[in-house]
Amino acid sequence: MKNITIISTVLLLIIGSYTQAQQDPYYTLYKYNMNMVNPAYAGSSNFSELSTGFRMQWVGVEDAPKTQFLSYTAPLKNKLGIGLSIVNDEVFVLKETDITLDLSYHIKLNEDYLLYFGLKGGGSFINIDLARANVQNDPLFAENQSFFNPTMGAGLYLKNEKFYFTLSTPNFLSGERYEKEGNVPIAATDKLHMYVGGGYSLQLTDNIIFMPSIMMRYIDGVENAYDLSAAFDFNKKVNAGVNVRLKESVSIFAMTKVIDQMQFGVAYEKSTEQSTDFTGTGTFEALLRFRFL
């Protein structure tokens, strides 16, 4: 009964959140750094993990989004896990630094399945350089803005040796932000993000594993985004594949084991939209991950 109550509470936090949350970066390499979108992932790998990387979106486009991140997760005693994430996001006049702490707890459903549920808490430090907008004789743009938005998220993560399912919202609190409309920033409200997805591992040969996966991103007021991914693992040393974001982009990615404790990954994403002027030369992403026993 206690486990059912906890699971129901987390589900209500995720699905019942009708408030609006922030417009988060959408990573191509999210599967290798899952706690960025789901706090329940913290500690689920049974390793301590330290990850850092960056995402440069629409390279060649002025004021395009740039993201740098650092995260750490670790299993604790008593079925607990912990995580810490620092994300620095920059686009147009907006600079945002998010600092969040994850806490997870897991239960054993049967001999094969573990269910993790987690909470994310922290906040976003927002700085808006309105002077860069070059808006003349408007008192609204006479003074730069700085403020703090609190963050609260929740998630569920179900897994066994071959399968995983993820459901999460990184933040269900409302907050202030600015968005670009033409060449002018306008005040806006953060929007709810929800992620739901899953993946499977199929052993093809002694040395090759096929790993299809899907991720759906819901943003309040925006068309849903769907990621379809097909990856192959070779000798548990190289993991490479293709990701298709329906009606948006196509990506290629690879993660390679440099040494037993270190992996390095890269991804290149190109928009499938007709407007090449907007998307530049594409989006680049890199990830460096360390694992400790």
Secondary structure, 3 states (H helix, E strand, C coil): CHHHHHHHHHHHHHHCCCCCCCCCCCCCCHHHCHHHCCHHHCCCCCCEEEEEEEEECCCCCCCCCEEEEEEEEEECCCCEEEEEEEEEEEECCEEEEEEEEEEEEEEECCCCCEEEEEEEEEEEEEEECHHHHCCCCCHHHCCCEEEEEEEEEEEEEEECCCEEEEEEECCCCCCEEEEEECCEEEEEECCCEEEEEEEECEECCCCEEEEEEEEEEEECCEEEEEEEEEEEEECCCEEEEEEEECCCEEEEEEEEEEECCEEEEEEEEEECCCCHHHHCCCEEEEEEEEEEC
